Each structure stands twice: as C-alpha cells, then as structure tokens.
Amino acid sequence: LTLGMAAAAKASPARGGNSSASSFLSIRNKQIESLERMLNFNNPVDSRTSWQEQWKILIYDTYCRDIISTLFKVADLRRHGVTLHLNLHADRQPVQDASALYLVLPTPDNVQRVGRDAAAGLYDSMHVNLASSMPQEEMHNLATAVVQADAAHRIAKVVDQYMNFVSLSHTLFSLNIPDSFVALNDPQITDSAMDALIDQVVKGLFSVVATLGVVPLIRFAQGNAAAEVGERLHKRLQSHLLSPANLFQDSLSSPSHSRPVLIILDRSQDLSANLQHSWTYEAMLHDILGMSLNKVTVADEGGDGGRAKPSKVYDMGVTDTFWLDNSGKDFPNVTDEIEVQLNAWKAEYDAIGAQGNSTDYSDKGGGIEALTKAAQLVPELTERKRVLDMHTNICTVLLQHIKDRELDNFFSLESAILSGSVYNAKSALMQVFSMEALGTAEDKLRLFLIFYLCNPSISDADLQEYEGALRQVGADLTLMQYLK
C-alpha cells in the first residue's frame, strides 16, 4: 500500500527562503530527523551534537531494517556512532560496556526476544525503540520478563517512535505491507484478519502524520476499505489530541501552522492503472525489473567463458540527480538524455586532459592554477560517469525486455483502449493473442483485462473467443472470474 500526501497551504516564509509546502512536508527529511534523534539516545540533535562521544550497537528486525536502509547507508551509520548493526533474531554475542539501541516492531516475538536479551545480559544498557505504539499487553509482557530475570536495570528507555513506514523519497512513502490489496479484497478473509490489517494501515498513517507533525484534513470516499481506514484514523487522531501530552503540541501552537489534506483512496477504484504496461522510467523499473525500496537488481546474462556474472544491485536514491530529473520521463526521452549527458561529460573530460598535457607550468596564465582546478573536478566527473554508466546498464536491460516482449506495442494499444480511440479492437486484440505474437501470457492477459474493464458489455460469444485465445497462450484466467 503506497500513498502520498498533498499540501493544502504553503508554509510561512519564516521557515526560510524556500517556503513551499512540499519542502515543509518532506517525509524523508522528517523521518531522518526522527532516526537521528533516536541514534542520539532520544536527545535533541543540533550542530553541537558529537556522534563519536558514545558508540552504540543498533539492533533491528527485518521491517525496521528496510526503514533504515532507505535513509542511511552503512557509512552514514558509522558517522552517527554505530559500530555494529545486527538483526534482532540473529545469534548475537554479548558485548560488555556497550549501549544497544533497538528499533523493532512491538510484535509478541520481538518483545519476547528483547526480554531474553535483557535476561541474558547481552548489553549493559538497552534503549528499546518501538517503530509503532506498543500495546499495553506487550508492555506488560516485557516488564514481567525483565523483572523475573532481575534485569530491569538494563532497560534504559522504552520509547514509541511512530516510524512504521518507509520513506522512498521526499514526497512518497510506503507502509510496506505485502499483499495488502489481495487481503483487503479476499472474500474469504476473516473479520479478525481484516480488522488487524486495517488497524495496521491506520497505525502506519498515524505514524506518518506524527512524524510530519501535522494534523491533516482527511478525505475519503464512502463504502470501501478506504472509508474504514479514514474513519478509524480520524477517531485515533481525535482521541490523541485530547491528551495534554500529545505529539502535535508544538505544531499546533506554531504561528506557521498549516493543515495538509490526506486523501485516502481504494486501489480497486482504478484497477487499470495497476494493469497497464508502463512507459515512464520509474514505472518500468517497478513493472519489469521489480524495483523495491529504491533498489533495482539487474542480472548479467553471461560473462567470460559463458559463466554468469553476479547480479548487480543499483540504488536509485534521492542523491542521484539524474534519477530525480528523469524518473518520470518516457523511456525514449531518458535514453536521449543519457546520450546528451555522456557527450557533455566527454567534452569536460577531454578539456581536463588538454589542460593536463599543457607544458606551461608558470603561475602566469593559469598553468598550475588551471591544472589544480582540473584535478579538483576529477572526483565529480568520476561520480557523474558512474551514475551515467549505471543508468546506461539499466536502460540496456529494459530495452532488451521491450524488444523481446514488444512492450511498446502493448503500451500503445492499452493507451488507445483507455482513451477510446482504438480502431477495430477485436482484430487488434486477436492478433496480439495469437501464439506467434511476442509478449508473455501475463502481458496479453493484462491487455485484455484493461479492454474488459473499459468495455463491460462485451457479448458472451466474443468473451468466449477472447478467453479461448488467452488459454491457448497459457494465461491464468482466475482474475477474470474476480472481475466478473
């Protein structure tokens, strides 16, 4: 479940030169601030903070590992004084005279493991940070475990961090709940499972607004799961604001206080967006290469002597300016931009080489000075070349998929269907559904599902003909039954 938040008003100019609401609502920056405060043992962080005064060990579960990995690299953790970072459920050795920072979800298994760590005396001081609010029952279980083991003195703090979401960029976050759409639309799901899933979504959204420090105006359509989420979130915020020590005190009393709009939509209201083949760079990485948590894995087909090379993992982070500028562009425009920037890089590199070959080393005329400036540009050019090579490799793989599956044809036909401009739809579809036509069975099924959603009045005879052709190419028509 991936959602976004839009600003309803601009922040006050008192906040700085760039006072746009989008910078005010940078979910990534706000979560980094929360994480840094946690790494400073939940003390305020400012320019005088020295991260090297007290070294610490970071313990996390799998969910919180994903939260951290999208914000910090290993080098960033080291700069923040983290000497060792380990999974909660891994076999860990005792480390004396060290403080351990835990960041975990308050699940029964995690709480039990924290209690066992305290009983075993793995660390002298344990700062337990919960990614979401800890239920009273789990708090009681943790307290009972440490008291029975006479280890209460090892627990320095237990803090609810409200951090159970993943910041993918400044304006995009994910609650990172696998298969949530399937579960929410499963007719066989139990009431208790549905209730638990919706509650998980509500907790995640509450953490988002708590991290941003804003009380949003909530809007949603009636009669679906989004409405249930919106109503529960409203009640949770309303109840929390009645507390004297609520999380929004500072923002509500600020003269620059503004309220964004949180729009909650049900994905089933527009299924075609999920089904349509993509043509923009970022969407194609998700659709074709399975991009996840801003990382893309590209398999190398073969190496020297026919041996396969190991797959490469590329990080498409917010520090990649090419990615920020081109992720939303159509694929052909991206490849053109790579060529333009490679030519510009080569011209700058050649200019540096020409300066390096100069025989005028006098201070006059800029001989040595020019050479020094050129040398200072080398790291920047090297990094630019690395980024351009990375995107070149990725685009090469995407282009091969496009050719092998004729994805450009699928995208064009689906766009025509959605806009109502397709000519002789049946002939065009049956040609694509033939055994000889390129494209996987899933590609062809996605095309037909879009056509079915846009044309619900298809005759039974035509529908049987389409389904027969899809079965011949090996398509699984289970989803057709769901749509019907």
N, C-alpha and C positions, 0 to 999 in steps of 0.2 A: 504494500500500500504506500504509494508515494504521493505526497501532497505539497502544495505551495501556499504561501500567504501573501496577500497583496496589501499595500498600504492605502489607507483611506485619506491620509493627510500628510503634509510634509512636516519634518521635524523643525524645531525652532532654529533660526540662524545662530542662536547662542551655542549650538552644539559644534560649530566650526564652519569652515569655509564651504565645504560640500554638505549642504543641509538636507539633501534629498532623503525621502523616507526609505528608499531602497538601501542606502548606506546605514541608516538608523536601524533597519531590520535585517542586518546581515546575520543570519542564523549561524553561519560558520564562525564568525568573529566572536559572537556571544558564547558559543559553546567552547571555543578555545579559552576564553576568559574564565569560564567555569572550571575547565580542566586545569588550567594553570593555578587557580585558587586552591583546587584540591591537592595539586602537587606541592603546594606551599603549606601543607597541613591545615587547609581550610582557613588560612590567614589571608588578609588583603594583599594584593600584588601591586607594586608600583616600581618606579625607576630605581629605587634603592634596594629592591629585593635581590639578595645574593643566593643564587641557586646552589652554590657549592658549599655553603655553610653546613648543611646537613644532608648527607647522602641517604638514599632510600631505595627500597625494593618495591616494585609495582607488581601486584597480583591481580589478575583479571580473569573473567570467564570468557567464553567464546563470543558472546554477544557484545560485551564491552571491549573486547579486542578489536572488533570491527569499528566501534565508535572511535577508538584511539587511532587506529591505523589510517583513517581518512583525514585526520587532523595533524598527526605528528609522525615523523619518521624516527628511526632509531637514534639518529644523531640529535634530533630535537629533544628526545627523552634524556639523552646524556647531558645536554646543556641544562636541563631542568633538574639535574641531580639524581637521575635514576640510573643506578649502576647495574641493575638486574631486573628483567621483566619476565614473569613466568605465568603459565596458566594455572588457575586455581586447582584444577583436578589432576595436574601432573604430579609425579613423585618429586617432592622438594626436600632438600636437606636443611637442617637448622642453620640459621645464620645469627650468631650472637652479636650483641651491641649494634643492632641494625633496626631501623624502623621500617615497617611494612605498610604500604598503602594498598588497600583492597578497593577495587571497583568492580562490583558484581551486581547482578540482578538478585532481588531478595526471594529466590525460589527456595523451597524446602531443602533440596540437595546442596545448594550453595551455602545456606545458613548452617546446615549440619557440618559442612567441610570447614567453615570458618571456626565453628566451635571446636572441632577436632584439632585444628591448627593451634588454637589457644591452649587446649589441654596438653598438647604435645610440646608446647614451649618452643615452637619453631622460630619465633621472633620476640624480642624483648618488648616491643611496642607495636600494637596493631591499630591502625586507623581504618575503620570499616566504613566505606562509602558505598551506598546503595544507589544504583542507577535510577530506580524509581522508589516511591514511598514504600516502606516496609509495613506489611500487615501486622496488626497487633499480635496475632498468633505467632508469627515468626519471630517477632521481637521477644516474646515470652520464651520461645524455644531456645533462642540464642542465650538469653540471660540465664536460663536454667542450666544449660550445658556448661557455661563458663564458671558459674557458681559451684556446681557439683565438682568440677575439676580444680577448684580453688585457683582459677586463672583469671579472675575478673580484673586483676591489676594489669594484665597485659592489654586489655582493651582500652585504648586511649580515648577514642571517639567513635560514635556511630552516627553517621550523617546521611540524610536523604539528599541526593544531588540533583534529582529531576533531570536526568541526562539520557533517558532511554529512547534515543532516536539517533540517526546517523546523518551528519551534515555533509552533503555531497558537493555543495557549492554555497555561495553567499545567499542564494535565493531558492535552494532546493534541498529538501531533506526527505528521508525515508524512515518509516517506523520499523523497517527491516523485519516484517512478519511474513515468513514464507507461506505461499499458497493461501493467503488471506481471502483472495477473491473466490477461489474454489470453495473454501469453507463457508463463506458467507452466503453462497448460492447453492449449497448442497442441501437438497430436500430431506436427506436422511440425518442431518446433523441434529444432535440432541439440544434441548433447550439450555442445559447447563453449559455445554461446549460453546454454543452461540453467545451466551451471556458472558462467558470468560473471554472470548475473542473480542467482543465489543468493549468490554472493560479494559482489555489490553490496549485497544486503539485509543480509548478515552484517556488512559494514563499517559500514553505517548504524546497525545496532543496537549494535555495539561503541562507536560514537561517542556514542550516547545514554547508555549506562551509564558511559562515561568522563567525559562532561560532568556527569552526576549525581554521579559519584564513588562509585558503589556497585557491589558485586558481587552480582548478583541470583541468586536461585534460579530456574532455568529449567525450565519445564514445557511439554510439547507432546505431542500425540497421535502415534502411530507410523503410518508408511505413507504419508506425503504430503510435499509440499514443506516444510511447517512443521517436520516432523521433521528434514529435511536442514538447514534453517536453524538449528534449535536445537542439533543435534549439532556443526555447524561453529562456532557461536558459543561453545559450551562449550569446544571444543578451543582456540579462539583466546584466550579468557579464561584458560584453564589455562596455556597457553604464556606468555602475557604476565605472569601473576603470578609465574612463576619468575624473571623478570628482577629484579635488585636495584633498578633504577630504574623500577619500573612506575608506572602512573598512579594507582594506588589506595592508595599507601603511607599517605597522610595519613588517609584514611577508615578503613582497616583498623586503624590504631593509635589511632583516636579512641575515648574511653570511651562515646560515644553511637552507636557503630557499629551499624547495623541493616541487614538484608538484605531488599529488596523481592522480590516474586515477578514474574517476567516470563513471562507466558502467551502462547505463540505459537500462533495458530490459522490454519487454512486456510480461506479465504473460501468455498470450494466446499462446506464442511460445512453451510452455511446460505444457500443461494442466494436464498431467498425474501426475506431482508432487503434484498438489492440490488434486487429486482424490485418490491417493494410500494410503492404510492404513499404519500407521506408526508403527515402531518397536523400535525407539530410545526414550529415556525417555522424553526429552523435547517435541518432536513432538507428542508423545502420550498424553501429558498433554494438548496441544492445541487441538488435534483432539477429544479426549474422554471427557476431563473434562472442556473444554472451557477456558483454561488459557488465561488471558487477563491482560496486563500491569504488567506482572510478578507475578500475583496473581492467586491462584488456590482455588476454592471453593469446598469443599468436604462435601456432605450431609451425615449425620449419619442416617442409616436406622431405627434405633429404640433404645429406651433407657429403663430405668426401667419401668416396668408395661406396656410395649408396647407403651409408649409415645415417639414420635420422639424428638431426641435431636437437638438443633440448629446447623445449618451448620457451619463448620469451614473454615476460610479463611487463607491460608498459603501464605506467601510472599517469593518468590524464588529470592531473591536479590543477588547482587554481593558479599555480605558479607558471604554468605553461601558457604563454601569451598567444601562441599560435592556436592552441585549443580554444582559448577564451574567445578569440576573434573569429574562428571558423567552424566551431562545433555545430552551429545552427544553419550552416550553408548547405546548398545542394552539393552532392558528391563531385560533379564535374567542376564546380567552382573551387572546391577545395584542392583538387589536383592542379588546377591552373595556378592557384595561389602558391602552392609548393614550388612550382617551377619558377614563378616570379621571385620568390624569396631565395631560392637556390642561386639564381643568376645574380641577385643583389649581393648575396654572401660571397660568391666567387669574385665579383668585382672588388669588394672590400679586401678580400684575402690577397688578390693579385696586387692591390695597391700597397699593402703592407710588405709583400715580397719585394716590390720595386724599391721601397724605402730601405729595406734591409740590404739590398745589393748596392746601395749608393756608396761611393768612395769618398764623399765629402763628410768628414767627421769633425769639422770645425764647429764651434758653438754658433758662429755666424751662419745665417741662412737656415738654421734649424736642423742641421745634420744630426747631431746627437739627440737634440730635443725631439725631433720628429721620430727618431728610432725608438726613443723611450716611450713616447705616446703610442707608437705602433705596438710595442711589446705589451703595453697595458691593455690593449684591445684584444689580445690573443685569447684570454680566458672567455671573454664574452662571445667571440666568434666561434670558439670551440663548443660552447654550450648551445649556441644557435644551430650549429651544424648537427649536433647530437639530436636536438629536438626535430629538426627537419628530416634527418635520416629515420628517426622513429616513425614519423607520420608517413614518410615515403614507404616504409616497410608495411605499415598497416594498410595504406591505400592500395598497395600492390596485392595484398591478400584479398581485400574487398573487391578489387577489380576482377580477380580470378573467380570469385563467387558469382559476381554479376554475369560474367561470360558463361560460366558453367550452367547457371540456372535461368539465364535471361531475365534477371530481376528487373531490369529497366522496362521490359515489356509488361511484366505483372504490375508494376507501379503505374504505368501509363493507362493500362486498361482499367485498373481499380479506380484511378482518379476520374476517368471518363464515366464510369458507372456511378460514382458518388455525385458527380456534377450533372448526371442525366444526359450526357452528350454522347454516349456510346451508340454507334451505328451497327444495326444488325447484331444485337447482343448474343443471340443463340449461336449464330455461326462463329462468332469470335470465341465464345467460351468453348464450344465443342472442339475447335481447332487446338486450343490450349490443352484441353483434357485428353487429347489423343496420346497414345503410347509413344509416338515419335517426338512429341514436343518436349523441349527441355523444361527443367523445373522438377522439384521433388513433389511427392504426393501431398505433402503438407502445404507447399506453395499453391498448388491447384485447389486444394480444399479451402484455403483462406480466401482465394479469389471468389470461389463460388459462394462462400458464406456472406461475403460483402454484397454480392449480387442478390442473394436471398433476402438479406436484411433490407435492401433498397427496393425489392420487388416481392412483397409478401403474397401477392395474388398470382403467383406462378401456377399454371394449370397442373393437375396431377400427372398428366401424360408427360409434359416437359420435365417435371420434377423427377419422375422415374428415369427418364432418359439421362438427365444430368447425373443422378446418383449412380446409375449403371456405369457410366463412363468413369466416374471417380473410383468406383470399386475396382475397375479393371486396372487402374494405375496404383492400387494399394492404399487408397485413402481410408482412414478410420472415420466413419460417419456418425459416431456416437454423439458428437456435438450437434449434429443436425436434429437429433431427437430432442436435445435440450432446447434448441431454438424453437422447434415446432411447439 
